[in-house]
Amino acid sequence: MPVHNSVLEEVQYQVDKYLANNKDALACSCQQCRDDVIALAASQLPSRYTTTPTGRALIGVELQSKQVQLDIFQAILTAIAKVNQSPRHNPNRVVQV
């Protein structure tokens, strides 16, 4: 099994879930802005790497604690605010409203 960052996977899941329920949270829904939110949020959190299915399961349990979930949520909200304030996407793209 290759090296796996469980925190990054959890951040991706939580960003998708949050943006699906809060469509107006992110000013732009392009892939670049979405990826920037994920990268910014994940970089604020300690990484948890594993190389075995057992390790992945154990870290998965750790990531479900209320404190860790709150830390992830706070990192996501902070990242969304930063991306909304200064998006990096191509300004010449067509935006569908």
C-alpha positions, 0 to 999 in steps of 0.5 A: 500500500502506498503512503497515504495522508488521512488528514488530506482525505478527510479535509477533501471529504469535509470540504465537499460535504460543506460546500454541497450544503452551503453553496454560497460559502465559496464565492467561486465554485471553480476547481482551482478555488476548491483545490486552494481551499483544500490545500490551505485547510490541510496545510493548517493541520498536522498530517497523519500518514500511514502505509497499512490498512490497519494504520489507516483504520486507526487514524480514521477513528482518531479523525472522528473525534469531536476536537479533530472534527472542529479543528478541521472545520475551523481550518476549512472556514479559514481557508474559504475566507482566504480564497474568497478574499483572494482567488487565484483562478483565471480571471478570463474564464466564463462564470455561469451564474 
